[in-house]
Structure formats: C-alpha cells, structure tokens
Amino acid sequence: MTKFEALGLEPSLLNAIADLGFESPSEVQEKAIPVLLEDETDLVALAQTGTGKTAAFGFPLIQKIESESRTTQGLILSPTRELCLQITNELQLYAKYVKGLNVVAIYGGASITEQAKQIKRGAQIVVATPGRMKDMIGRGIIDISKIDYCVLDEADEMLNMGFYEDIQDILSNTPREKSTWLFSATMPKEVAIIAKKFMHQPKEITVGAKNAGVDTVRHEYYVVSGRERYEALKRLADTNPDIFSVVFCRTKRDTQKVAEKLIEDGYSAGALHGDLSQNQRDLVMNAFRKKQIQLLIATDVAARGIDVDDVTHVINYQLPDEIETYTHRSGRTGRAGKSGISMVILTRSELRKVKAIEKIIKQEFIQKKIPTGMEICEIQLYHLASKIKDTKVNKEIDAYLPAIYDVLQGLDREELIKKMVAVEFSRFYNYYKNTRELNSPDGGQRAARDGGQNSDAFAGDGSVRYFINVGEKDGYDWMSLKDFLRDTLELEKDDIQRVDVKESFSFFNSDAAISGHILSTFTDFKVDGRFVNVEISKNPDSAPGRKHKDKGKRKKHDKGRKAHKDRSFSRKQGGKPGGRRSKKRDGFF
C-alpha cells in the first residue's frame, strides 16, 4: 500500500497521482486529506505557500463530488487570476480518470460570456476570483445556493487585497449546511473573523508554527544607505550568476522604474504590477516561467498566485508596509522541498522591522555584507571557466578553425587560456575595481549573535572564506552542502557559516582556528572517485588557490577547478556591465 493509498483515496485519484509522479504526500496533505474524507466538517488549515495545499483540498473535493450530476457542488475562491488558473489546471490533472467531472475557472480579464457558457454546460467545481464571482452572482449567471463544499484558498491574501466584503457577499449566497475549508499561510484577525462567522466548530491543522516561515528558506539582510538600494540589488544579482528571482517593491511606480533600469543596464528583467494589461501580465509571467526573465520585479498584489517551484531567491528591494506580508514573499522560494534564500535590502532605520519579522516567522535573519567588486569578480571568474569547460562545440565551427589556428599560432596552452579569459574578465574587472563600498557602517551589531555568519571574505574579521569545487549540478544546495561539510569535518553546525552555492562551485566560511583542519581534511579528498578540492578564497587579481606540497597529484584536478561555468562576462564594449542584447542577455548571470 502506498502512502497515498493509506490516506483513503480512490483508485481513479491514485492513478492520476501515479501519472503525476507524486511519491509521498506532503505534511499538509497527510494531515488534511484523511480528516476531509472521513467527516463532513469545516476545516482551518494553516500552511505555508508551496507546501501542497491544492492537492490537500483538491483530492478530497474531487472524491466527494458526484460527477454524474451537473449541479455546481464545489466552489473554490482564490485571490488572483494566476492562482485561479493554476488551481483549475491542477484539479483537471487530478480528475483525469473521473468521467464527466468539469472544473471551470471564473476570473476577470476574460470574456464573461464564454465563462457563462462553460457554467451553463455544467460545472461541478468552480474556481473563482472574488470580484468576478460576485459579478456573475449579481447577473444571475451562476447558482451557488446548493453547493456542498466551499474552499477559501490563500484566505489571508484575499483579505489583504480588500476582498473581505466580496467574500462575505459570496458566502451569504451559499447554504448554511455546506462544509467550508479555509487554507491560509497566516492567521491574521480578519481570517479568524471569517472563520468564526461562516464556519461551525472547524477542525484545525497547522503545518509548522502559526505564521512561521518554512525551514527551507534562509533569511538574510543587507544594510545600505537609501540611495544605494539599486546598486546593492545589482551586486546581489551579480554575486549569484544563476539567479532566478522575484524582486519585491512596495509601489507600482518603483516596480516599473527598477525593472526599466535593470533592462537598460542589460539584465534579464521584467515588471509585474497592476497597471499592466492582462495580456502584458500574461506575457511577462510566461517569459518568467520559461526563465527568459531571471529577475521578476513585482508588487505584492501582482505577485500573488505566482507558483514557480525553481525560484532561487526572493529579494525584498523594499520591505512591505505590513510585516506579515513578508511571510508570503519569502514563500515564493524554498518550495517543493528545495532550498531558497530570502534577501532584504534595508536602511539602518528599518532594522527594527527585521526583529518584528523574526518574531512572526520564528526564524533569525543573518546579517550579511553587500559583496565588494573584487568578490564579484572572483565568483564570475570561476563561473566563466566553468562555462568554457561545459560549452558544447558546434560542428559548424570546423570550417573556420584552420584560419583561427593560423591567427593563434605561437600561443602555448597556458597563454591561450589567460588571453581567452582576459578578453571578458578585463571588462568586468575594470568596471568594478574602483567601485565604492556600499555597506552601511554599523548595521545593527548583529554579528555576535549570528555566530560569524556575517563575515566578509576579505574583511579580516577572524573568519576564513573558502572555495570548494562542488555546486548545484552536483546535487547540493546551501543546506545539504552545509551538512556535508559539517559531517565530513566532524564539526558543530555553527562552525560552518555563509554557505553560498553556485552552479558548479561554492563558498563557505569558518573560524580561522580550524582552517588547518579543513585544508588537511580536503587534501586528496575524493567523493565517488572525484577530487573535492577546498582552497582559501583569493581576490581574482591574485592567483587563486594555495600551494600544495604534492604538486604532481594535484595538478590535474587543480586545472579542472578552473573549468567552472559562467554565463556572465559578456559585456558591450566600454566596460559597463550589462550591455543590451538583441536576444536573451548572456551577461552578469
């Protein structure tokens, strides 16, 4: 018996689950599904975004619906068009083997006439945004007076968006004896009021602590002056060459302004806010899902309903007005069991907000420094080497090689590598070599509490920064790499700090006192037959790496370390990072 079978699901749903490749239920699914299948009950479920809530209510709802009847039996309210469509698509996949079951999406920005036709043909389950649903009820297009189940998904988000009165009006058109299932990431007082007014002795399940953040997300903050926010944002992007991020701004104006500046500076960016037409929003979101956009600049309202599992970073360009909103922002990363990083760019006057957020999410922030230009150059240099190594050679180039060999005649291997890297690296280096320090002095005296996690690779603050030649393509994220280092070195958890994982290499910090132990442990160290090399991180303008006594053994894989991938040294002439591209931008990521 599979874990999903043990929850009491029927064969038609189990077959769909097998097709989807689901192996084990998430915690919220494991807790909610048996409760909803066993009883006709009201339920309040508190769980973070990205924990599998759609399946938690979707499987029981589909199993309880009578597909032979064309009457609307289930209503799901969700805050945004994007989330409405996402839920509809998922339910249709779950109901793949349930004959005659129709799920219809009702949302603004699309033809109300076409949606009315779909309802008339028969829709046992309706997924709707509150505004369009209220409109259709008012026009007499839809009848929800006989529904058996009502689901309020992302209830706190709907209330934050001002849908309180709409939800009240919609629920007043439903029968009292229905079952109401409320799913929310947080439990503000407005959600509690809805639960008290429209639900009868609801059962409650909680995944994690109420309002808490998920433990797959690391929270960091960077203190800068207000006028340096944009420069700080660019450096954070440049330090993470494979970044795939949602960047949050408070206002539509700031969102558009930041996106335009990033695009002008050559970054792969796009804006998402309420002033865009629905068609424009769809184009931006489709580009983001296809990773044609790497930095999606968004307002909180516009970003609600974004469901992309591979977001590596959430960047809070500005903190939200309501600190509870931070939970939803950070929930855009660290989804589906993957790790993520939530970064906050703030001024010293905003440090008090960090402490308030910590109380809500029940996790501590790590104070970190905006990378220096030389740190960025080092990361990008390793990344470029990796790109060169991993590039697939197009056979069409063969016809041009004889002429190229003639041009490069006389250069030995080492000199050729230096010149090839220097072509791109020099532009990068020239841009950053004279850039100013962005970190605000005395960002809050949090370093002691963070156990050294705030150390700077070149700050000389007692910690040492290391390079290691494994990364994401080896199956590591910041959590698993930290565990690997701690177990290999037999250290305590806090002895390894500031783990930053890139595609094919990573960095980490430790106290200088254990540097000898770390370097000796990773001398001629292999994992599955491959050398895992750890070296003290250097400025890129000095030769990276330390000297080894046994040069003969190390020479081969030291050269291999130089072959780390980079997409980011392509620059337009003149040295300014991020020249415009006619197609997707190669540079700076």
Backbone torsions as a table, in degrees:
resi	resn	phi	psi	omega
1	MET	NA	128.2	177.8
2	THR	-76.3	167.3	179.8
3	LYS	-65.4	-32.9	177.5
4	PHE	-71.6	-36.5	176.4
5	GLU	-61.6	-37.5	-178.6
6	ALA	-64.6	-19.0	179.7
7	LEU	-80.2	-11.8	178.0
8	GLY	99.0	17.6	-178.1
9	LEU	-80.6	148.0	-178.1
10	GLU	-76.9	160.7	-178.2
11	PRO	-55.9	-37.0	-178.7
12	SER	-61.4	-39.6	177.8
13	LEU	-73.9	-38.0	179.7
14	LEU	-63.8	-36.3	177.2
15	ASN	-65.2	-40.6	178.0
16	ALA	-66.1	-40.1	178.5
17	ILE	-61.6	-41.6	178.2
18	ALA	-63.1	-41.1	178.4
19	ASP	-62.3	-36.4	-178.7
20	LEU	-77.9	-12.6	178.0
21	GLY	82.4	14.3	176.5
22	PHE	-70.2	131.4	-178.5
23	GLU	-104.3	-46.3	-178.3
24	SER	-135.1	142.9	178.0
25	PRO	-68.4	148.6	173.6
26	SER	-74.3	172.0	-176.1
27	GLU	-62.1	-42.4	-179.2
28	VAL	-67.3	-34.4	176.5
29	GLN	-67.8	-42.1	-178.9
30	GLU	-64.0	-33.9	-179.3
31	LYS	-83.7	-38.5	-171.0
32	ALA	-85.4	-41.8	-171.4
33	ILE	-59.2	-48.9	179.8
34	PRO	-61.4	-38.9	179.7
35	VAL	-61.8	-45.7	-176.5
36	LEU	-72.8	-28.7	178.8
37	LEU	-78.5	-34.9	-174.2
38	GLU	-77.1	-37.9	-171.7
39	ASP	-126.1	155.3	166.5
40	GLU	-90.8	92.8	-170.8
41	THR	-136.6	158.7	168.3
42	ASP	-85.1	149.9	-175.5
43	LEU	-142.6	136.6	169.2
44	VAL	-114.5	118.6	-179.0
45	ALA	-118.7	122.0	179.8
46	LEU	-108.2	115.9	-179.7
47	ALA	-157.0	149.6	-177.4
48	GLN	-67.2	156.3	171.9
49	THR	-57.6	137.9	177.2
50	GLY	88.5	11.0	-178.4
51	THR	-101.3	7.1	176.5
52	GLY	93.1	31.5	-176.4
53	LYS	-69.3	-32.7	-178.4
54	THR	-59.9	-44.4	177.7
55	ALA	-69.5	-30.2	-178.2
56	ALA	-62.7	-37.6	175.2
57	PHE	-99.2	-23.5	-176.6
58	GLY	-68.7	-45.3	-179.9
59	PHE	-61.5	-51.2	178.9
60	PRO	-62.5	-38.1	-178.8
61	LEU	-62.2	-47.1	-179.3
62	ILE	-62.5	-40.7	-178.1
63	GLN	-67.3	-30.8	-176.9
64	LYS	-86.5	-19.7	-177.7
65	ILE	-71.7	140.8	173.8
66	GLU	-91.1	101.8	-174.5
67	SER	-70.6	-18.2	179.4
68	GLU	-70.8	-25.4	179.8
69	SER	-92.2	141.3	179.7
70	ARG	-89.5	-1.8	-179.3
71	THR	-67.0	142.7	175.1
72	THR	-71.6	117.3	-174.9
73	GLN	-111.9	-21.8	-177.8
74	GLY	-132.7	135.6	177.2
75	LEU	-124.3	128.5	176.5
76	ILE	-118.2	121.3	176.5
77	LEU	-101.6	132.2	178.9
78	SER	-135.7	155.7	-169.3
79	PRO	-73.7	-29.6	-173.1
80	THR	-132.7	160.7	177.4
81	ARG	-58.2	-44.0	-177.5
82	GLU	-61.0	-45.8	-179.8
83	LEU	-68.5	-37.1	177.2
84	CYS	-58.0	-48.0	179.4
85	LEU	-66.7	-37.7	179.6
86	GLN	-63.8	-46.1	179.0
87	ILE	-61.8	-43.7	179.7
88	THR	-59.5	-46.7	-179.9
89	ASN	-62.1	-41.1	-179.4
90	GLU	-66.8	-43.2	179.4
91	LEU	-63.1	-36.6	177.9
92	GLN	-64.7	-35.4	176.2
93	LEU	-69.4	-40.8	179.4
94	TYR	-64.6	-35.0	-175.8
95	ALA	-92.6	20.0	-175.7
96	LYS	-53.3	-38.2	-176.2
97	TYR	-104.9	15.3	177.1
98	VAL	-101.6	107.2	-173.7
99	LYS	-68.8	131.8	173.0
100	GLY	82.5	3.9	-178.8
101	LEU	-87.8	123.8	179.9
102	ASN	-113.9	131.4	176.5
103	VAL	-117.4	122.9	-176.1
104	VAL	-119.1	136.0	178.0
105	ALA	-95.6	132.9	179.5
106	ILE	-122.4	117.2	-175.5
107	TYR	-156.2	159.8	178.2
108	GLY	-75.9	163.2	178.1
109	GLY	86.1	3.5	177.3
110	ALA	-132.5	169.3	-175.8
111	SER	-64.1	118.9	177.7
112	ILE	-70.7	-27.9	178.4
113	THR	-65.1	-45.6	179.9
114	GLU	-65.5	-40.2	178.4
115	GLN	-65.3	-36.8	177.5
116	ALA	-63.0	-39.2	178.4
117	LYS	-62.5	-41.2	179.7
118	GLN	-64.2	-39.9	178.4
119	ILE	-64.9	-41.8	-177.6
120	LYS	-64.3	-34.4	179.5
121	ARG	-69.1	-16.4	178.9
122	GLY	114.9	114.8	179.3
123	ALA	-136.4	106.3	-179.8
124	GLN	-69.7	-30.3	178.3
125	ILE	-126.0	128.7	176.6
126	VAL	-115.7	128.3	175.3
127	VAL	-109.8	123.3	-169.3
128	ALA	-142.3	152.2	166.3
129	THR	-86.2	148.6	-173.9
130	PRO	-59.5	-42.0	-177.1
131	GLY	-61.5	-50.7	-179.5
132	ARG	-67.9	-35.9	179.6
133	MET	-63.0	-45.2	179.4
134	LYS	-62.0	-39.2	178.9
135	ASP	-61.7	-44.5	-176.7
136	MET	-71.9	-32.3	174.7
137	ILE	-65.1	-44.1	-180.0
138	GLY	-61.6	-31.8	179.4
139	ARG	-86.0	-3.8	-178.9
140	GLY	73.4	20.9	-177.9
141	ILE	-79.3	-31.5	-174.6
142	ILE	-130.4	144.7	-179.8
143	ASP	-118.6	114.3	179.1
144	ILE	-113.3	21.3	-176.7
145	SER	-76.1	-10.8	-178.2
146	LYS	-119.1	14.8	-178.0
147	ILE	-68.1	150.7	177.8
148	ASP	-99.9	-23.6	-174.2
149	TYR	-138.6	135.8	175.5
150	CYS	-129.5	125.8	-179.3
151	VAL	-113.4	126.0	173.3
152	LEU	-104.5	101.6	-178.0
153	ASP	-95.4	140.4	-176.0
154	GLU	51.7	51.7	-175.1
155	ALA	-59.0	-41.3	-179.5
156	ASP	-64.3	-35.7	178.1
157	GLU	-65.5	-42.9	-179.9
158	MET	-61.4	-39.9	-179.3
159	LEU	-72.0	-37.7	176.7
160	ASN	-61.7	-29.3	-178.4
161	MET	-86.1	2.6	175.1
162	GLY	88.6	23.5	-177.5
163	PHE	-94.5	13.9	-174.8
164	TYR	-56.8	-50.8	-177.9
165	GLU	-66.5	-38.9	178.3
166	ASP	-61.7	-43.7	-179.7
167	ILE	-63.3	-42.5	177.2
168	GLN	-58.6	-46.0	-179.6
169	ASP	-62.8	-41.9	-178.8
170	ILE	-66.1	-46.6	-177.9
171	LEU	-65.2	-27.7	179.0
172	SER	-69.0	-15.6	177.6
173	ASN	-93.3	3.8	-178.8
174	THR	-105.5	157.9	-179.2
175	PRO	-70.7	149.8	-179.4
176	ARG	-67.5	-29.8	-172.5
177	GLU	-85.8	6.2	178.9
178	LYS	-71.2	166.5	171.2
179	SER	-96.5	131.4	179.9
180	THR	-114.4	126.3	-179.9
181	TRP	-116.2	116.8	-176.9
182	LEU	-108.9	121.7	178.6
183	PHE	-116.7	130.2	-174.7
184	SER	-152.2	151.0	176.5
185	ALA	-83.2	-31.4	179.5
186	THR	-131.1	168.9	-177.3
187	MET	-127.3	67.5	175.0
188	PRO	-69.0	169.7	-173.9
189	LYS	-62.3	-31.6	-179.5
190	GLU	-64.1	-38.9	178.0
191	VAL	-67.0	-40.1	178.2
192	ALA	-61.3	-36.7	178.9
193	ILE	-65.3	-44.5	177.3
194	ILE	-59.0	-46.0	-178.9
195	ALA	-61.1	-42.0	-177.9
196	LYS	-69.0	-38.2	-173.7
197	LYS	-79.3	-37.5	-170.8
198	PHE	-114.3	4.5	-178.6
199	MET	-125.3	151.3	-177.2
200	HIS	-115.8	111.2	178.4
201	GLN	43.0	58.5	-177.2
202	PRO	-67.3	143.4	168.9
203	LYS	-75.9	153.0	-177.3
204	GLU	-129.4	132.6	171.5
205	ILE	-125.1	144.9	-178.6
206	THR	-132.4	128.3	174.6
207	VAL	-102.7	110.8	-171.8
208	GLY	79.3	-173.6	178.4
209	ALA	-79.3	153.0	178.5
210	LYS	-56.4	132.3	176.4
211	ASN	66.1	4.4	-175.5
212	ALA	-80.2	157.1	175.5
213	GLY	-83.8	163.4	-179.7
214	VAL	-80.2	151.6	-175.5
215	ASP	-82.6	1.8	175.2
216	THR	-87.4	-1.2	-179.3
217	VAL	-110.4	129.1	174.1
218	ARG	-96.1	134.9	-175.7
219	HIS	-108.2	126.0	-177.9
220	GLU	-128.9	151.3	172.1
221	TYR	-136.5	151.2	-175.9
222	TYR	-129.7	125.3	-176.7
223	VAL	-99.2	121.1	179.3
224	VAL	-137.5	171.1	171.7
225	SER	-77.4	155.5	-175.0
226	GLY	-56.5	-37.0	-176.5
227	ARG	-76.9	-7.0	-178.8
228	GLU	-101.6	6.8	-176.3
229	ARG	-56.9	-46.6	-175.0
230	TYR	-65.4	-43.5	178.1
231	GLU	-62.6	-37.8	177.9
232	ALA	-63.7	-41.9	178.4
233	LEU	-59.0	-45.1	-179.3
234	LYS	-62.5	-40.6	-179.1
235	ARG	-67.8	-36.9	177.7
236	LEU	-64.9	-37.8	176.5
237	ALA	-66.5	-43.1	-178.0
238	ASP	-66.7	-27.9	179.8
239	THR	-77.1	-13.1	-179.9
240	ASN	-124.5	82.1	-170.9
241	PRO	-56.6	-25.7	-178.4
242	ASP	-106.1	27.0	-176.3
243	ILE	-60.7	140.5	174.7
244	PHE	-140.0	97.8	-159.3
245	SER	-134.3	151.3	165.7
246	VAL	-103.2	125.6	-179.9
247	VAL	-109.0	120.7	-174.5
248	PHE	-98.4	130.7	171.3
249	CYS	-117.9	160.7	-176.8
250	ARG	-79.6	-35.9	-172.4
251	THR	-120.9	159.1	176.9
252	LYS	-62.7	-38.1	-178.7
253	ARG	-63.9	-46.2	179.3
254	ASP	-64.7	-38.4	179.3
255	THR	-59.0	-48.4	-179.5
256	GLN	-66.5	-41.4	-177.7
257	LYS	-63.6	-46.7	-178.7
258	VAL	-65.1	-43.0	179.8
259	ALA	-61.6	-44.0	-179.6
260	GLU	-63.3	-41.2	179.1
261	LYS	-65.4	-40.3	178.7
262	LEU	-63.9	-43.6	179.0
263	ILE	-63.2	-41.6	178.8
264	GLU	-62.1	-34.6	179.3
265	ASP	-85.4	5.4	172.3
266	GLY	95.6	5.9	-179.7
267	TYR	-82.5	154.2	177.4
268	SER	-85.6	90.2	-171.3
269	ALA	-133.8	161.4	176.4
270	GLY	-154.4	155.5	-178.6
271	ALA	-106.0	145.4	176.6
272	LEU	-138.1	109.7	-179.4
273	HIS	-155.0	173.8	-171.2
274	GLY	-69.6	-15.8	179.9
275	ASP	-82.5	-6.6	178.2
276	LEU	-81.4	149.3	174.0
277	SER	-71.4	163.7	180.0
278	GLN	-60.9	-37.5	178.9
279	ASN	-64.4	-41.5	178.0
280	GLN	-63.7	-41.7	178.7
281	ARG	-63.1	-41.1	179.6
282	ASP	-62.9	-42.2	-179.9
283	LEU	-62.5	-43.7	-179.7
284	VAL	-64.6	-46.8	-178.2
285	MET	-65.3	-38.7	177.5
286	ASN	-63.9	-40.4	178.1
287	ALA	-65.5	-37.6	179.3
288	PHE	-67.3	-44.8	-179.7
289	ARG	-62.7	-32.8	179.0
290	LYS	-84.8	2.2	-179.6
291	LYS	62.8	24.8	170.4
292	GLN	-76.9	-20.3	172.2
293	ILE	-115.1	129.7	-179.4
294	GLN	-102.5	-22.9	177.6
295	LEU	-123.2	106.7	178.4
296	LEU	-97.4	111.3	-178.1
297	ILE	-91.1	121.4	-168.8
298	ALA	-142.6	152.8	167.6
299	THR	-85.4	163.8	-179.3
300	ASP	-61.7	-43.1	-177.8
301	VAL	-64.1	-46.7	-176.7
302	ALA	-66.9	-30.0	-176.2
303	ALA	-81.7	-11.5	-179.4
304	ARG	-66.6	129.4	-177.2
305	GLY	98.6	-8.2	174.6
306	ILE	-65.6	125.3	-179.4
307	ASP	-132.7	86.0	179.3
308	VAL	-126.3	119.1	-170.7
309	ASP	-74.5	-20.7	-170.7
310	ASP	-98.4	15.3	178.4
311	VAL	-62.8	121.4	-176.8
312	THR	-84.6	-35.0	-176.4
313	HIS	-138.7	143.3	162.8
314	VAL	-110.1	128.8	179.7
315	ILE	-116.2	119.6	176.2
316	ASN	-88.5	91.1	178.1
317	TYR	-60.7	-36.3	171.3
318	GLN	-138.2	142.9	176.0
319	LEU	-69.7	150.2	179.7
320	PRO	-70.6	158.0	177.0
321	ASP	-64.3	-41.1	176.6
322	GLU	-98.4	117.2	-172.7
323	ILE	-65.4	-23.5	177.4
324	GLU	-62.5	-25.9	-179.0
325	THR	-64.0	-23.2	-179.8
326	TYR	-57.6	-35.4	179.6
327	THR	-58.5	-42.5	179.5
328	HIS	-69.6	-38.9	178.5
329	ARG	-60.4	-53.6	-176.1
330	SER	-65.2	-23.6	179.0
331	GLY	-70.7	-6.2	177.0
332	ARG	-74.6	-15.9	177.0
333	THR	-119.6	171.7	-178.5
334	GLY	66.8	35.2	-175.5
335	ARG	-98.9	160.2	175.2
336	ALA	54.1	38.4	176.2
337	GLY	82.4	-3.1	179.4
338	LYS	-88.0	161.2	177.8
339	SER	-90.9	160.8	178.6
340	GLY	-153.6	171.1	-179.1
341	ILE	-131.0	130.4	174.9
342	SER	-109.9	119.2	-177.1
343	MET	-108.7	142.2	176.5
344	VAL	-123.7	125.6	173.1
345	ILE	-99.7	120.1	-175.7
346	LEU	-144.8	168.9	174.7
347	THR	-100.4	167.1	-177.4
348	ARG	-60.0	-32.2	-178.6
349	SER	-68.3	-15.8	-178.2
350	GLU	-96.9	2.3	-176.2
351	LEU	-60.5	-30.8	179.5
352	ARG	-62.1	-30.0	178.6
353	LYS	-66.3	-33.9	178.9
354	VAL	-61.3	-43.7	-179.9
355	LYS	-64.4	-37.5	178.9
356	ALA	-66.7	-40.3	179.0
357	ILE	-66.8	-38.9	179.1
358	GLU	-57.3	-39.2	179.4
359	LYS	-65.7	-35.3	-178.7
360	ILE	-73.6	-47.9	-175.1
361	ILE	-86.3	-9.8	178.3
362	LYS	58.3	38.1	174.5
363	GLN	-141.0	152.5	179.7
364	GLU	-94.2	146.0	172.9
365	PHE	-84.4	150.2	171.8
366	ILE	-103.0	124.2	175.1
367	GLN	-80.7	127.5	-180.0
368	LYS	-129.8	164.8	-178.9
369	LYS	-101.7	143.6	173.4
370	ILE	-61.0	129.6	-177.1
371	PRO	-59.6	145.5	174.3
372	THR	-76.9	165.0	178.1
373	GLY	-58.6	-37.2	-178.4
374	MET	-71.7	-33.6	174.5
375	GLU	-62.2	-44.2	179.8
376	ILE	-62.7	-42.1	179.3
377	CYS	-60.9	-40.4	179.5
378	GLU	-62.1	-47.8	-179.5
379	ILE	-61.5	-44.5	-177.2
380	GLN	-69.5	-30.2	177.7
381	LEU	-65.1	-47.1	177.2
382	TYR	-61.6	-38.0	-177.9
383	HIS	-67.5	-39.5	177.6
384	LEU	-62.7	-44.5	180.0
385	ALA	-60.1	-39.3	179.3
386	SER	-66.1	-39.5	179.0
387	LYS	-62.7	-42.5	179.5
388	ILE	-60.8	-43.8	-178.4
389	LYS	-64.6	-40.6	-172.0
390	ASP	-90.3	-5.8	-178.4
391	THR	-65.0	130.9	175.5
392	LYS	-82.2	131.3	-175.6
393	VAL	-82.6	125.2	175.1
394	ASN	-78.0	124.6	-176.4
395	LYS	-63.4	-19.2	179.6
396	GLU	-63.1	-18.2	-178.4
397	ILE	-74.8	-17.0	-175.2
398	ASP	-55.5	-36.9	-177.3
399	ALA	-65.3	-24.0	-177.0
400	TYR	-95.3	-10.5	-172.7
401	LEU	-63.1	-41.1	-179.7
402	PRO	-55.7	-42.9	-180.0
403	ALA	-67.7	-37.3	179.2
404	ILE	-66.8	-40.6	177.8
405	TYR	-59.8	-38.6	178.8
406	ASP	-62.7	-42.6	-178.8
407	VAL	-64.0	-39.1	-175.1
408	LEU	-92.4	6.3	-177.9
409	GLN	-58.1	137.0	178.3
410	GLY	98.8	-13.8	178.3
411	LEU	-88.8	128.3	175.5
412	ASP	-81.2	174.4	-172.5
413	ARG	-59.3	-47.3	-176.7
414	GLU	-64.2	-42.1	-178.9
415	GLU	-67.9	-38.6	179.4
416	LEU	-63.2	-43.5	178.7
417	ILE	-61.7	-45.1	179.9
418	LYS	-58.5	-46.7	-176.9
419	LYS	-68.0	-39.3	-178.7
420	MET	-63.2	-44.4	179.3
421	VAL	-69.2	-39.2	-176.1
422	ALA	-64.2	-30.0	179.9
423	VAL	-53.8	-45.3	-179.2
424	GLU	-89.7	-41.0	-173.9
425	PHE	-64.4	-34.9	-176.8
426	SER	-60.6	-38.4	178.9
427	ARG	-63.3	-44.3	-179.8
428	PHE	-63.4	-48.3	-177.6
429	TYR	-62.5	-43.5	-178.8
430	ASN	-63.2	-32.4	178.8
431	TYR	-70.0	-41.2	-171.5
432	TYR	-94.1	-15.2	-169.9
433	LYS	-63.7	-27.8	-178.5
434	ASN	-112.6	15.4	-179.7
435	THR	-72.3	152.6	-174.5
436	ARG	-86.0	162.3	174.0
437	GLU	-70.4	132.3	-178.2
438	LEU	-100.7	-17.9	-174.1
439	ASN	-69.6	133.9	176.9
440	SER	-72.6	133.2	179.1
441	PRO	-63.5	139.9	179.1
442	ASP	54.5	72.5	-177.6
443	GLY	-77.7	13.8	175.5
444	GLY	130.9	4.8	176.1
445	GLN	55.2	46.9	-177.5
446	ARG	-104.3	-2.6	-172.3
447	ALA	-62.1	-38.8	-177.9
448	ALA	-62.4	-43.3	-179.1
449	ARG	-65.8	-33.1	-176.7
450	ASP	-79.1	0.2	175.8
451	GLY	64.6	33.4	176.7
452	GLY	89.3	2.3	-175.8
453	GLN	-72.0	-7.9	-178.3
454	ASN	-93.8	8.9	-172.0
455	SER	-66.9	149.6	178.0
456	ASP	-103.8	138.8	-174.9
457	ALA	-57.3	-27.5	-174.6
458	PHE	-119.9	15.6	-172.1
459	ALA	-88.0	-15.2	-179.5
460	GLY	64.4	40.3	-176.0
461	ASP	-99.7	17.2	177.9
462	GLY	102.4	-13.7	176.9
463	SER	-104.8	162.0	-178.5
464	VAL	-120.6	138.8	179.2
465	ARG	-99.8	132.1	-177.2
466	TYR	-120.3	151.0	170.4
467	PHE	-103.4	138.8	173.5
468	ILE	-135.4	138.9	-170.0
469	ASN	-89.7	41.0	170.4
470	VAL	-131.3	153.7	-178.0
471	GLY	-158.3	-151.2	-174.3
472	GLU	-61.4	-38.0	-177.2
473	LYS	-71.0	-11.4	174.0
474	ASP	-94.4	5.3	176.3
475	GLY	92.9	12.9	-177.6
476	TYR	-101.7	145.9	162.1
477	ASP	-124.2	-176.7	-173.1
478	TRP	-64.3	-30.0	180.0
479	MET	-73.7	-49.3	-175.9
480	SER	-69.9	-33.4	177.7
481	LEU	-68.6	-40.0	176.9
482	LYS	-60.8	-42.2	178.0
483	ASP	-64.5	-41.7	178.8
484	PHE	-60.7	-46.5	-179.6
485	LEU	-65.0	-43.8	-178.9
486	ARG	-62.8	-43.6	-178.5
487	ASP	-70.6	-41.8	-178.9
488	THR	-64.3	-42.1	-176.3
489	LEU	-88.5	-6.5	-178.4
490	GLU	56.7	52.6	-178.3
491	LEU	-113.7	167.5	173.4
492	GLU	-76.8	162.1	-176.3
493	LYS	-56.9	-41.7	-175.0
494	ASP	-81.7	-1.5	178.7
495	ASP	-76.3	-18.7	176.8
496	ILE	-111.5	121.4	-176.5
497	GLN	-127.5	166.2	171.6
498	ARG	46.7	57.2	179.0
499	VAL	-81.7	117.7	179.9
500	ASP	-119.4	111.2	-174.6
501	VAL	-100.0	126.1	174.1
502	LYS	-105.5	-170.7	-174.4
503	GLU	-64.3	-49.1	-175.0
504	SER	-128.0	12.0	174.8
505	PHE	-157.4	171.0	-176.5
506	SER	-151.0	170.4	174.5
507	PHE	-131.1	152.7	172.0
508	PHE	-153.9	163.4	179.6
509	ASN	-117.7	153.5	169.9
510	SER	-150.6	168.0	176.4
511	ASP	-66.3	142.4	-177.4
512	ALA	-60.1	-26.0	-176.5
513	ALA	-64.2	-25.5	-178.7
514	ILE	-106.5	14.7	-178.6
515	SER	-60.8	-43.6	-179.7
516	GLY	-61.1	-40.5	179.2
517	HIS	-63.6	-41.7	-179.1
518	ILE	-65.6	-47.4	-176.7
519	LEU	-67.1	-38.8	-179.5
520	SER	-70.7	-36.1	178.8
521	THR	-62.6	-39.0	-176.4
522	PHE	-95.6	21.7	171.0
523	THR	-84.8	120.6	-176.8
524	ASP	53.8	41.4	-178.4
525	PHE	-94.2	132.1	-178.5
526	LYS	-122.9	145.7	169.6
527	VAL	-126.4	119.3	-177.6
528	ASP	52.9	41.5	176.6
529	GLY	81.6	-0.6	-178.9
530	ARG	-109.6	135.9	176.8
531	PHE	-66.4	129.1	171.5
532	VAL	-106.1	114.8	-170.6
533	ASN	-106.0	127.1	175.5
534	VAL	-117.8	129.4	179.0
535	GLU	-137.2	154.1	174.7
536	ILE	-68.9	129.1	-177.4
537	SER	-67.0	139.8	-178.7
538	LYS	-122.3	162.2	167.9
539	ASN	-65.5	143.2	-175.8
540	PRO	-67.3	-14.1	179.6
541	ASP	-87.7	-1.4	168.8
542	SER	-114.0	158.0	-174.5
543	ALA	-63.4	120.9	-179.2
544	PRO	-68.6	143.7	176.4
545	GLY	106.7	158.0	177.0
546	ARG	-105.2	165.4	179.9
547	LYS	-82.8	140.1	179.3
548	HIS	-114.0	144.8	178.4
549	LYS	-64.8	-43.9	-177.1
550	ASP	-93.0	78.0	-174.8
551	LYS	-66.4	-33.1	-177.3
552	GLY	-61.6	-45.1	-178.3
553	LYS	-69.5	-34.6	-172.0
554	ARG	-85.9	-20.3	-169.3
555	LYS	-57.2	-42.7	-176.1
556	LYS	-61.8	-53.4	-175.1
557	HIS	-82.3	-15.4	170.6
558	ASP	-65.3	-38.4	177.1
559	LYS	-67.1	-36.2	177.9
560	GLY	-60.4	-33.4	180.0
561	ARG	-63.5	-26.5	-179.5
562	LYS	-72.9	-9.7	-174.0
563	ALA	-95.0	42.3	-179.2
564	HIS	-91.1	143.8	-167.2
565	LYS	-71.4	143.2	174.8
566	ASP	-145.4	139.6	174.4
567	ARG	-111.4	11.7	-157.1
568	SER	-123.7	8.8	-179.6
569	PHE	-97.2	3.7	177.2
570	SER	-70.1	120.2	-177.9
571	ARG	-133.1	152.0	172.0
572	LYS	-76.3	157.5	-177.5
573	GLN	-57.0	141.5	178.7
574	GLY	113.1	-10.1	171.2
575	GLY	88.1	-8.0	-179.7
576	LYS	-75.7	124.4	-179.1
577	PRO	-61.4	142.9	169.8
578	GLY	83.1	47.2	174.8
579	GLY	-64.9	153.6	179.5
580	ARG	-62.8	150.1	177.0
581	ARG	-123.7	148.4	176.0
582	SER	-75.4	-27.1	176.0
583	LYS	-120.9	-160.6	-177.6
584	LYS	-57.3	133.6	-173.8
585	ARG	-72.7	130.3	177.1
586	ASP	-78.0	-33.9	-160.0
587	GLY	-82.1	155.7	171.0
588	PHE	66.4	10.4	172.1
589	PHE	-130.1	NA	NA
